[in-house]
Structures are given as structure tokens and as C-alpha cells.
Amino acid sequence: MLYLLAFFCSPLALLLAGKPFQALANLILYVLSIVCWVTIILYHAGFVLWGIGVLHAVLAISDAREDRRARRIIAAAKRD
């Protein structure tokens, strides 16, 4: 579900994944892409910035999930 949200609103997805500072950086990319889309001349640059933001969000969400999984495995190994 977070990956779908990352496609449409990447800063919100990062915030929900527990990455507030990365969400702020991604928000800057998101706003710049919207500004570029509004200007007819820089339309393609806006699409590229949006794509970079989505890619950043997907990779950060994946990394956060891997970290949580690793912490759970370590905690389970310590209990045994």
C-alpha cells in the first residue's frame, strides 16, 4: 500500500514509513516537479524530478522494511 502511495504522493508515503527527514527532502523534489510542470517550457524536467522523487521514496520504503525485518530477526535470535 505504501508503494502505491509513493507513486501518487511520495512525501506522504515516506512520512508514513517513519522517514521524516527524507520526506522533507522528497517534498522539495515534489514541489519543484509541480513548478516545472506548470511552466510549459520545463515540462519534461518536472517529469524527471517527479520520477526521481518516486524512485527515492520506493527505495527508502524498501530500506525501512528491510531494517525492521532485520531488527525482528536479531531480537528473535537474542531470545533463543
Buried (B, 14 or more C-beta within 10 A) or exposed (E): EBEEBBEEBBBBBBBBBEBEEBBEBBBEBBEBBEEBBEEEEBEEBBEEBBEBBBEBBBEBBBEBEEEEEEEEEEEEEEEE
